[in-house]
């Protein structure tokens, strides 16, 4: 056992040294040769551990991202997958792998077209561009594949303290998205010329396709086997149930996977043992939910199914005055007599199912105010009450251009 541990320690140290050589500018081919001579093959789990350790030791995430493609190509074919778990048909990882098969087909077809670019005659150019555009539009479907990784898979890896590789991979996803969008923009440009494509060939088109292919390798050799090792069956079932929220990429699963022996459980709601409130999408304490509700940039008032006011938010800047004396008061009595018949009509339509939303907007004291009523219904459609939402949209209406998150500073309002 000690020999195996020592071997693992040596392999990881050696791999780290080789990756740092890439960082220092040594050629990928030279590093690959050293890898072949000293390591032969490396268990997939150790590759993950080395990436994680490099980031913990201070190698910036951006630098690890830059090295990702280089050391990925160096490791290609040298990662030991003999200990990888078998993947059931229809399992989320099986779906990912089948999507990868289709992505590779499309990427290679696009590579073939681009490699023949120099032989394209002017008379053939327009159909050539349309064919290429169709392929890149298909490749943009990879966004669904990446979103499922980012929002369904990565959180479970992070729960297992695997944080480095998901960060690096998410950064590569964004690079690929931008590259593919750039290719599509060029192909959609009116009067795009043969020269335009040739100029962008090595700069954008071929690198974007290679990036898609390289990501498939990283998933197949590292991410997927590692995920199978650390994510539980119950967690995979949760991932599977949420998959349809994002959709599939170039592939329609043929088998509906459900793990054996796992009972179908409804999402738990109620109070946890620690007093926190459990909902299907997460939990929070009463203190936390009060802070959330009082921080949203609008007023909310809840009226129950018996037309009694039960709750209102207490934000710092209110649109309409509310005080606790209205709690348990009939909502009709909270409005001026001249509008009571309208309130009655809204409640009647909500209860009957005739309507579920009633929006209004007014000018008040130089402000543009939107007031909306929403019917609240349970899973079976039963009427639970009405939510009134009021918001001052004056500032929003004046917004122009954009302010992205990267432009944040503590001086921003």
C-alpha positions as CSV (number, residue, x, y, z in Angstrom):
1,X,0.0,0.0,0.0
2,X,2.8,2.4,0.9
3,X,4.4,1.7,-2.5
4,X,1.2,2.7,-4.2
5,X,0.9,5.9,-2.2
6,X,4.5,6.8,-2.9
7,X,4.0,6.1,-6.6
8,X,0.9,8.4,-6.6
9,X,2.9,11.1,-4.8
10,X,5.7,10.8,-7.3
11,X,3.4,10.9,-10.3
12,X,1.6,14.0,-9.1
13,X,4.9,15.8,-8.3
14,X,6.3,14.9,-11.7
15,X,3.1,16.0,-13.5
16,X,3.2,19.2,-11.6
17,X,6.8,19.8,-12.6
18,X,5.9,19.1,-16.3
19,X,2.9,21.5,-16.2
20,X,5.1,24.2,-14.7
21,X,7.6,23.6,-17.5
22,X,4.9,24.5,-19.9
23,X,4.2,27.5,-17.8
24,X,7.8,28.5,-18.2
25,X,7.6,28.2,-22.0
26,X,9.1,24.8,-22.7
27,X,7.7,23.2,-25.9
28,X,4.7,20.9,-25.6
29,X,6.4,18.2,-27.6
30,X,9.4,18.2,-25.3
31,X,7.1,17.9,-22.3
32,X,5.1,15.1,-23.9
33,X,8.3,13.2,-24.5
34,X,9.4,13.5,-20.9
35,X,5.9,12.5,-19.8
36,X,6.1,9.3,-22.0
37,X,9.5,8.5,-20.6
38,X,8.8,9.0,-17.0
39,X,5.1,8.4,-16.4
40,X,3.6,6.4,-19.3
41,X,0.1,6.9,-18.0
42,X,-1.6,8.8,-15.1
43,X,-4.8,8.0,-13.3
44,X,-7.5,10.6,-14.1
45,X,-8.0,11.5,-10.4
46,X,-4.4,12.6,-10.0
47,X,-4.7,15.0,-12.9
48,X,-7.5,16.7,-11.1
49,X,-5.6,16.8,-7.8
50,X,-2.6,18.4,-9.5
51,X,-4.7,21.2,-11.1
52,X,-6.3,21.9,-7.8
53,X,-3.0,22.0,-6.0
54,X,-1.4,24.3,-8.5
55,X,-4.3,26.8,-7.9
56,X,-4.0,26.4,-4.2
57,X,-0.3,27.1,-4.4
58,X,-0.9,30.4,-6.1
59,X,-0.9,29.8,-9.8
60,X,-3.6,32.2,-11.0
61,X,-6.8,30.7,-12.4
62,X,-6.3,32.6,-15.7
63,X,-2.8,31.0,-16.0
64,X,-4.1,27.5,-15.4
65,X,-6.8,28.2,-18.0
66,X,-4.1,29.2,-20.5
67,X,-2.1,26.0,-19.8
68,X,-5.3,23.9,-19.9
69,X,-5.2,23.3,-23.6
70,X,-1.5,22.7,-23.7
71,X,-1.2,20.2,-20.9
72,X,-4.5,18.6,-22.2
73,X,-2.8,17.9,-25.5
74,X,0.3,16.6,-23.7
75,X,-1.8,14.2,-21.6
76,X,-3.9,13.0,-24.5
77,X,-3.8,9.2,-24.7
78,X,-1.7,9.1,-21.4
79,X,-4.6,9.2,-18.9
80,X,-5.4,5.9,-17.3
81,X,-9.1,5.2,-17.3
82,X,-8.9,1.6,-16.2
83,X,-10.5,2.4,-12.9
84,X,-13.4,4.4,-14.3
85,X,-16.9,3.3,-13.3
86,X,-19.4,1.8,-15.8
87,X,-22.0,4.4,-17.0
88,X,-25.6,3.2,-17.3
89,X,-27.5,3.9,-20.5
90,X,-29.5,7.1,-20.2
91,X,-27.5,8.3,-17.1
92,X,-26.6,12.1,-17.3
93,X,-23.0,11.2,-18.1
94,X,-24.2,8.8,-20.9
95,X,-26.2,11.7,-22.3
96,X,-23.1,14.0,-22.1
97,X,-21.0,11.4,-23.9
98,X,-23.6,10.9,-26.7
99,X,-23.7,14.7,-27.2
100,X,-20.0,14.7,-27.5
101,X,-20.1,12.1,-30.3
102,X,-22.4,14.5,-32.2
103,X,-20.3,17.5,-31.4
104,X,-17.2,15.8,-32.8
105,X,-19.0,14.9,-36.0
106,X,-20.1,18.4,-36.6
107,X,-16.8,20.0,-35.7
108,X,-14.9,17.6,-37.9
109,X,-17.2,18.2,-40.8
110,X,-16.7,22.0,-40.3
111,X,-12.9,21.4,-40.2
112,X,-13.1,19.5,-43.5
113,X,-15.0,22.4,-45.2
114,X,-12.5,25.0,-43.9
115,X,-9.5,22.9,-44.9
116,X,-10.9,23.0,-48.5
117,X,-11.4,26.7,-48.4
118,X,-8.5,27.5,-50.7
119,X,-10.1,25.3,-53.5
120,X,-13.5,27.1,-53.3
121,X,-14.4,28.9,-56.6
122,X,-16.2,32.2,-56.4
123,X,-19.3,30.7,-57.9
124,X,-19.4,28.1,-55.1
125,X,-18.7,30.6,-52.3
126,X,-22.2,31.5,-51.3
127,X,-23.5,27.9,-50.8
128,X,-20.2,27.2,-49.1
129,X,-20.8,30.0,-46.5
130,X,-24.4,28.8,-46.0
131,X,-23.2,25.3,-45.3
132,X,-20.5,26.5,-42.9
133,X,-23.0,28.7,-41.2
134,X,-25.4,25.8,-40.6
135,X,-22.6,23.8,-39.0
136,X,-21.6,26.6,-36.7
137,X,-25.2,27.2,-35.7
138,X,-25.4,23.5,-34.7
139,X,-22.2,23.8,-32.7
140,X,-23.7,26.7,-30.7
141,X,-26.1,24.1,-29.3
142,X,-23.1,23.2,-27.1
143,X,-24.3,26.0,-24.9
144,X,-26.9,23.7,-23.4
145,X,-24.2,21.0,-22.8
146,X,-22.1,23.6,-21.0
147,X,-24.9,25.1,-19.0
148,X,-25.8,21.6,-17.6
149,X,-22.2,21.2,-16.5
150,X,-22.1,24.6,-14.9
151,X,-25.4,24.6,-13.1
152,X,-26.1,20.9,-12.5
153,X,-22.7,19.1,-12.3
154,X,-20.2,21.6,-11.0
155,X,-22.1,22.4,-7.8
156,X,-21.9,18.7,-6.7
157,X,-18.1,18.7,-7.4
158,X,-17.7,21.8,-5.4
159,X,-19.6,20.1,-2.5
160,X,-16.8,17.5,-2.6
161,X,-14.2,20.3,-2.5
162,X,-13.3,19.9,-6.1
163,X,-13.3,23.6,-7.1
164,X,-10.2,24.2,-9.3
165,X,-11.1,22.2,-12.4
166,X,-14.7,23.5,-12.6
167,X,-13.5,27.1,-12.4
168,X,-11.0,26.5,-15.2
169,X,-13.5,24.6,-17.3
170,X,-16.2,27.2,-16.9
171,X,-13.7,29.8,-18.2
172,X,-12.9,27.7,-21.2
173,X,-16.7,27.3,-21.9
174,X,-17.0,31.1,-22.1
175,X,-14.0,31.3,-24.4
176,X,-15.6,28.7,-26.7
177,X,-19.0,30.5,-26.7
178,X,-17.3,33.8,-27.7
179,X,-15.3,32.1,-30.4
180,X,-18.3,30.4,-31.9
181,X,-20.4,33.6,-31.8
182,X,-17.5,35.4,-33.5
183,X,-17.5,32.8,-36.3
184,X,-21.2,33.1,-36.8
185,X,-21.1,36.9,-36.9
186,X,-18.5,36.7,-39.7
187,X,-20.5,34.1,-41.6
188,X,-23.7,36.2,-41.3
189,X,-22.1,39.4,-42.4
190,X,-23.6,40.7,-45.6
191,X,-21.2,40.4,-48.5
192,X,-18.7,38.4,-46.5
193,X,-15.8,37.6,-48.9
194,X,-13.5,34.6,-49.5
195,X,-10.7,36.9,-48.3
196,X,-12.6,37.6,-45.0
197,X,-12.8,33.9,-44.3
198,X,-9.2,33.2,-45.2
199,X,-8.0,36.0,-42.9
200,X,-10.0,34.6,-40.0
201,X,-9.2,31.0,-40.7
202,X,-6.2,30.4,-38.4
203,X,-7.1,33.3,-36.1
204,X,-10.7,32.2,-35.2
205,X,-12.4,29.5,-37.2
206,X,-10.0,26.6,-36.8
207,X,-9.1,27.4,-33.1
208,X,-12.8,27.5,-32.2
209,X,-13.4,24.0,-33.6
210,X,-10.3,22.7,-32.0
211,X,-11.4,24.2,-28.7
212,X,-14.7,22.3,-28.9
213,X,-12.8,19.0,-29.7
214,X,-10.3,19.6,-26.9
215,X,-13.1,20.2,-24.4
216,X,-14.6,16.8,-25.3
217,X,-11.2,15.2,-24.5
218,X,-11.1,16.9,-21.1
219,X,-14.6,15.7,-20.3
220,X,-14.1,12.2,-21.4
221,X,-10.6,11.7,-19.8
222,X,-11.0,13.7,-16.6
223,X,-14.3,15.3,-15.7
224,X,-16.7,12.4,-16.4
225,X,-14.8,9.6,-14.6
226,X,-14.1,11.9,-11.7
227,X,-17.7,12.9,-11.4
228,X,-18.8,9.3,-11.4
229,X,-16.5,8.7,-8.5
230,X,-17.7,11.5,-6.2
231,X,-21.4,12.1,-7.0
232,X,-23.9,9.8,-5.3
233,X,-26.8,8.0,-7.1
234,X,-29.3,10.3,-5.3
235,X,-27.4,13.4,-6.6
236,X,-27.3,12.0,-10.1
237,X,-31.1,11.5,-9.9
238,X,-31.5,15.1,-8.9
239,X,-29.3,16.2,-11.9
240,X,-31.3,14.0,-14.2
241,X,-34.6,15.5,-13.1
242,X,-33.4,19.0,-13.8
243,X,-31.8,18.3,-17.1
244,X,-34.9,19.2,-19.2
245,X,-34.8,22.7,-17.8
246,X,-31.7,23.2,-20.0
247,X,-32.3,20.9,-22.9
248,X,-30.1,18.6,-24.9
249,X,-27.3,19.3,-27.4
250,X,-27.6,17.6,-30.9
251,X,-28.9,14.4,-29.3
252,X,-32.2,13.1,-28.0
253,X,-31.8,10.5,-25.3
254,X,-33.3,7.1,-26.3
255,X,-33.6,5.7,-22.8
256,X,-35.2,7.2,-19.7
257,X,-32.8,6.5,-16.9
258,X,-33.9,5.9,-13.3
259,X,-31.7,4.3,-10.7
260,X,-32.8,1.0,-9.3
261,X,-34.0,1.0,-5.7
262,X,-34.4,4.7,-5.5
263,X,-38.0,5.6,-4.5
264,X,-39.7,8.6,-6.2
265,X,-39.7,11.3,-3.5
266,X,-41.5,14.6,-3.8
267,X,-39.4,17.6,-3.1
268,X,-39.4,18.2,0.6
269,X,-40.9,21.4,2.0
270,X,-41.4,22.5,5.6
271,X,-39.2,23.1,8.6
272,X,-35.8,21.5,9.0
273,X,-34.5,20.3,12.3
274,X,-32.4,23.4,12.7
275,X,-35.5,25.6,12.2
276,X,-34.7,26.7,8.7
277,X,-37.4,26.7,6.0
278,X,-37.0,24.0,3.3
279,X,-38.3,24.6,-0.2
280,X,-37.8,22.5,-3.3
281,X,-35.0,24.8,-4.6
282,X,-33.2,25.4,-1.3
283,X,-33.5,26.6,2.2
284,X,-33.1,29.7,4.4
285,X,-33.8,30.9,8.0
286,X,-36.6,33.2,8.8
287,X,-34.1,35.9,9.4
288,X,-32.6,35.4,5.9
289,X,-35.9,35.3,4.1
290,X,-37.0,38.5,5.9
291,X,-33.8,40.2,4.7
292,X,-34.4,38.9,1.1
293,X,-38.0,40.1,1.0
294,X,-37.1,43.5,2.4
295,X,-34.3,44.0,-0.1
296,X,-36.1,43.3,-3.3
297,X,-36.6,46.6,-5.2
298,X,-40.4,46.5,-5.1
299,X,-43.3,46.3,-2.6
300,X,-45.2,43.0,-2.1
301,X,-48.4,42.4,-0.3
302,X,-49.9,39.0,0.2
303,X,-53.7,38.5,0.4
304,X,-54.8,34.9,1.3
305,X,-57.6,32.9,-0.3
306,X,-60.1,34.4,2.1
307,X,-59.2,37.9,0.9
308,X,-57.4,38.8,4.2
309,X,-54.1,40.8,4.1
310,X,-51.5,38.5,5.7
311,X,-48.1,40.0,4.9
312,X,-46.3,43.0,3.3
313,X,-42.6,43.6,2.7
314,X,-40.9,46.4,4.7
315,X,-38.3,47.8,2.4
316,X,-36.6,51.1,3.0
317,X,-38.2,52.9,0.1
318,X,-41.9,52.0,-0.3
319,X,-44.2,52.9,-3.1
320,X,-47.4,52.9,-1.0
321,X,-47.6,53.3,2.7
322,X,-48.4,50.1,4.7
323,X,-48.6,49.5,8.4
324,X,-49.4,46.5,10.6
325,X,-52.9,47.5,11.3
326,X,-53.9,46.1,7.9
327,X,-52.9,42.5,8.8
328,X,-56.0,40.3,8.7
329,X,-58.0,43.1,7.2
330,X,-60.3,42.4,4.2
331,X,-58.4,43.6,1.2
332,X,-61.4,45.5,-0.2
333,X,-61.3,47.8,2.8
334,X,-57.7,48.7,2.0
335,X,-58.7,50.5,-1.2
336,X,-60.6,53.7,-1.9
337,X,-64.4,53.1,-2.2
338,X,-64.3,54.2,-5.9
339,X,-62.0,51.2,-6.8
340,X,-63.5,48.5,-4.6
341,X,-65.6,47.1,-7.5
342,X,-62.4,46.6,-9.5
343,X,-60.7,44.8,-6.7
344,X,-63.7,42.6,-6.3
345,X,-63.6,41.8,-10.1
346,X,-59.9,40.9,-10.0
347,X,-60.4,38.6,-7.0
348,X,-63.4,37.0,-8.7
349,X,-61.5,36.4,-12.0
350,X,-58.5,35.0,-10.1
351,X,-60.6,32.6,-8.1
352,X,-62.5,31.3,-11.1
353,X,-59.4,30.9,-13.1
354,X,-60.5,33.4,-15.7
355,X,-57.3,35.4,-15.1
356,X,-54.0,35.1,-13.3
357,X,-52.4,38.5,-13.9
358,X,-53.7,42.1,-13.7
359,X,-51.1,44.8,-14.6
360,X,-51.6,48.6,-14.2
361,X,-49.3,51.6,-14.4
362,X,-49.7,55.2,-13.2
363,X,-47.9,58.5,-13.0
364,X,-47.5,59.6,-9.3
365,X,-45.5,62.5,-7.9
366,X,-43.3,62.5,-11.0
367,X,-42.6,58.8,-10.8
368,X,-43.7,56.0,-13.1
369,X,-45.3,53.3,-11.0
370,X,-46.3,49.8,-12.1
371,X,-48.8,47.8,-10.0
372,X,-49.4,44.1,-10.7
373,X,-51.7,41.5,-9.2
374,X,-50.8,37.9,-9.5
375,X,-53.0,34.9,-8.7
376,X,-51.1,32.4,-6.5
377,X,-52.0,28.8,-7.2
378,X,-50.8,25.4,-5.8
379,X,-49.5,22.5,-7.8
380,X,-53.0,21.3,-8.4
381,X,-54.2,24.7,-9.5
382,X,-56.1,25.6,-6.3
383,X,-56.3,29.3,-5.5
384,X,-54.1,30.2,-2.6
385,X,-54.4,34.0,-2.7
386,X,-53.2,37.1,-4.5
387,X,-49.8,38.9,-4.6
388,X,-49.7,42.6,-5.2
389,X,-46.4,43.9,-6.5
390,X,-45.7,47.7,-6.8
391,X,-42.5,49.1,-8.3
392,X,-41.1,52.5,-9.2
393,X,-39.8,52.0,-12.7
394,X,-38.7,55.6,-13.3
395,X,-35.0,54.8,-13.1
396,X,-35.3,51.7,-15.1
397,X,-37.0,53.5,-17.9
398,X,-34.1,55.9,-18.1
399,X,-31.4,53.2,-18.5
400,X,-29.4,53.2,-21.7
401,X,-26.6,51.0,-23.1
402,X,-25.4,48.4,-20.6
403,X,-23.4,48.1,-17.4
404,X,-21.8,44.6,-17.0
405,X,-20.8,43.0,-13.8
406,X,-17.1,43.5,-14.7
407,X,-17.7,47.2,-14.5
408,X,-18.7,47.0,-10.8
409,X,-16.9,49.3,-8.3
410,X,-17.9,50.2,-4.8
411,X,-18.7,53.7,-6.1
412,X,-21.6,52.3,-8.1
413,X,-25.1,53.1,-6.8
